[in-house]
């Protein structure tokens, strides 16, 4: 009995140690929060999704990037937004299609008018086969599918940040922030190449395909 209790105690100690290690890694390695540009009471959030980051520590990982108010791109997925405000998102999509596993995610949800635009054309439902990523904030009921570029695109981007001269789709939408708080967002397309079922790696890592909206 004593040995059994000792074994359980050791296992619990190891588990607690792993949790502490994971938490400390997150706290020390999480990217800096980047504020949206605010003009006339409206926040403007500019993002891009890229098929390969192209730099250390994970050059082959798919990723999001965000533009600061000065126009500089940052490898971060933590965005600062004002509370109780209109947010207009412009997202440049440089990745190819990978398809949705759940058609529910092909629907635009939680935007101001229930729609988004793809290269200037409004839509409320995207083709499940053409989707590459999503921008989804579960706590806000917000989800927008992001259609990918053609697999035969002539001028794809290979390293971030990607210029507008590379092939891309432009998706825009607007939503309203709630009160102050931290709201997690996530891409729900299993887009992590070389990982089992497309999950793991960038899909589970803050700073790549998931992040936070810091609303204040």
N, C-alpha and C positions, 0 to 999 in steps of 0.2 A: 504493500500500500504506500509506504514511504517513497519507494522508487517511482511509483506511478505518479504521485503528487509532485515529486521533483521534476519528472519529465514534463508534466503539464505546465509547471511553473516556468521551466526553461523555454517551452514552446511559446507561452504567452509573452515572455520577455523578448524573444526574437521577433514576435509579431509587433509588439509595441515599438521595438527598435526600428523595424522597417517602416512603420507608419511615421515615426518621427523623422527618419531619413527622407522619406518621400515629401513630407511637409516642408522640411528645411530646403530640399532641392527646389521645390516650387517657389518658396518665398525668395530664394536667392537668385533663381534663374528666370523668373517671370519677366516678360518684357515691360518696358516703361509704358504707362498710359499716354496716349496721344489725343489731344483735344481736337474736336471738330471745329471748323471755322463757323463763326456765328455772325450773321449780318441781318440787321433789321428784325431781330427776334427769331430768326430761323437758323437752325444749325444745318450746316452742309458737311456731310460725311462722304469722303471720296476714298474708294477702295479699289484694289485689283486682286484677281486670283491668277496665279501663275502655275504652269504645269511642273516646273522645276525651279527651286529657289536659286540654284546656281552658285551658292557660296557655302563656306563652312558655317555650322558644323554638319549640316545635312544637305548637300547640294542637289540631291536627287528627289527631295521631298516636295510635294505640292504644298502651296501656301497662299495665305492672304497677306496683303500689305495695306498700309493706310497712309494717306497723305496729310501732312500737318498744315496749319493755316498759311505757312510760308511757301507751300508747294513742294516740300521735300518729302520723299517717301521713306517710311520706316517699317522695319520688319517687326510689327507688333499687332496683336489682336485684342488689345485692351483700349477701348475708346471712351473718352470723356464727353458726356453730353449734358446739356442743361435740362433740368426737370420741367415737366409740364410744357414742353415745347414741340414745335413742328420740326422734324428732322427730314431733310431731303438727302437721299443716298444716290450717289452716282458710282456704279461699279463697272469696271473694265474687266471683262472676262477673257482671258488669254488661253484657257485650257480647252481641250477637246472634250467631246461628249463621252460619258461613261454609263449613262442610263440610271434610272431610278428603280429601286426594288419595291417601292411602295407608291402606287399612283396617287395616293393622297397628297404626297409631297409635290406633285406637279401643279397643285393649285396655289394661287396667290392668296394669302390670308393675312389679315391684320394691318394692311396698308390703309391709308386715308380713304381711298375710294374703292378698295377691293381689287385694284389693278396695279400693274407695273408696266414699264415700257421696255421693249426690246428693239434697239436701234431705231427709236423714235415711234414705234408702233405699240399701242396699248394691248395688253393681254391679261387674261385672268387665269388661264390654264396653259401650261407649257407641254410640249411633247415629252412624254416620259423617256423616250429613246434619245432625245437630244440634250437632256439635262446633264450638266457636268458637276454642279455643286448646288447647295442651297445656302441661304442666309436665314437661319431660323433662331428665334428667341422664344422658347417655349412659354416663359412666364408672361410674355406680352401677347401671346397668340399670333405672333408675326412669323411668317415664312414665305420666302420668295425663291422659286426655282431659277437657276441660272443656266441658260442654254449655252452649250459649248460651241466652239468654232469647228469647222469641218476638219476631218482627219486628213484631208488632202490640201489643207491651207498652204499657200505658197510661201508665206513669210511668218512662220510661228516664232514665238519668243522662247528663248532657251535659258535666260538668266534674268532675275529680277534686279531692279524694277524695270518693267517692260514699257517701252515708249509707245505712243499711239500709232507710230508707223508700222508696228507689228500687227498681224491679223488679230482681231478681237471683236467681241460683241460688247455693246454698251447697254447696261440695264439700269433703269432709274425707278425709284419708288419713294414714297413718303410715309412716315408714321409719326405718332405722337408719343413722347416719353411720359411715363407715369411719374410718381413722386420719387424722391431721392432713394437710392438703393443700388445694389450691384446685381445685374441681371446677366446670366450666362447665355451665350449664343454658341451655335454649333453648325457645322456643315453635316447634313444627314445623308449624303451620298458616300458610300464606302469607296473612297477614291485613293486609298493608300496603296499604290503599286508595290508589289513584292511582299505585302503582308497578307496573312490568311484572311480570306473573304474581303479584302480591301480595308480592313480595320487595323487598328494599331498604328504605331509610328505617328505621323502627322495628325491622324484622326483623333488621337487621344492626348495631344500635347498642346497646351496653351502656347500661343505665339505662332501656330501654324494653321490648323483648320478649326479651332475653337478659341473662344475668348470671353471677354466680359464687356458689358456696357456699364460704365461707372456714371451713374446719373446723380447730379447734385445741383 
